[in-house]
Amino acid sequence: MNAVMQSPALTPSVTQFLSSAKKILINGEWHAAASGKTFPVYNPATGTVIAQAAEGDKEDIERAVKAARQAFESGPWPTMTPSERGKLLWRIGDLILEHLDELAELESLDNGKPYLVAKAADVPLAADIFHYMAGWTTKRHGITIPISVIYTPGVQYHAYTRPEPVGVVGQIIPWNFPLLMAAWKLAPALATGCTVVLKVAEETPLSALRLGELMLQAGLPKGVVNIVTGFGETAGAALAGHPGVDKVAFTGSTEVGKLIVKAAANDLKKISLELGGKSPNIVLKDANLETAIPGAANAIFFNHGQCCSAGSRLYIEQSIFDEVVEGVANIAKSIKLGSGLLPDTDMGPMVSMIQRDRVCSYFDAGKKEGAKALAGGKAGAGSGYFVEPTVLVDTRNDMKVVQEEIFGPVVTAMPFKEFNADLVNMANNSVYGLAAGIWTNDLSKAHTLAAQIKAGSVWINCYNVFDAALPFGGYKQSGWGREMGEAVLENYTQTKAITIRL
């Protein structure tokens, strides 16, 4: 029987969408891949094929970049006023909300996350970033500068700056938040007047393709956004190294980020990178444990641990270690695994068999080095790609499970003796610096730690708080540049200085 029909609670619109061929969006039209090839898209909760997507490669990227260049240089996009661009972005946000249920179902079916989570968070946040960026279209402006040129005494000048779009942007997004990552990338690029070739993750292409349909429905001119499905080694590599691309924006693993940098180096493209993390989450003995314990669990188990900012290194003050780690382990044991489309599911599967097996390989590595699982520690039962929520103790900072990004529902818990420099050193003992959490009722300690931790986001008595106005990005090998907020606009603009002799 068709896997789509076996999936619970699918609406007719989603069933209809899945039944149609998944093509590539180039210059406002949907095309098969130049090679004619397709690849299967899986439901990670069952391991069954739910769709076939066009397997774009170098030739498709070439066509997409050409369309984006033409749209940037001519046509209605470069002459559209900032106000008109803003209204268009707002319409896209509205259409996302109008199709809230449909997009949440697609996200759950394709990625595995619970439908209720996608409906409450992923889809509304995707709409919100378009609405937020719609306001910035009319608020980016240059400045006048009273210059004093010492080698032309007595001469007056009028000098000013213009922020201008960087040009054609290649954007490569991951599979953990497919719709939201597409929105995070597209909205600011469009707000600044850039055109885009978006390469979506091969594991999760569906919601971005539906977003492409909605953007055309909103009235986005041809070629402004082009969407290519395919594999990283072919389509992604071709996009990162294409000489017609002015800037590359990538979200994904640090290892692939380094490859992106090498591919873009030949043309010295502008690059922004939102990469991996191994974030410390610190619980001090004066914390409110009624919020800290579930907060620590949410920090790692949210989105099945497939979150670059996940609080995967849990540091707990010695006197409360047993209480906190037992509390987190009990929450882990209570989490119900299942299809994201079922209403009683707490956690869905890993996105793919490869990811499930990768996460499970760390259980063997941890055990060999002396770690012990208080909860979980193995793959989940059933035909899907499930992994049990896992709490590891007897861990040390030099262990593989502590140093490497697992990208699954696995937390390593370690005690510390007291609030001092050693704690800060432990928290910063990582090549990553994306996020951190602090749980304490002592404001002095909270601010002191927040200032000393080398991370782009620090959450105090909360975790995983995101907002379109709040910049997000990393230190060290967690990336370059920022997503969201006013800061992300720097990724897609360049400043021109203009000087007139009066």
Summary of the structure (lengths in Angstrom):
residues: 502
radius of gyration: 23.6
end to end distance: 77.5
largest distance: 84.5
contacts: 1872
relative contact order: 0.13
helix: 41%
strand: 23%
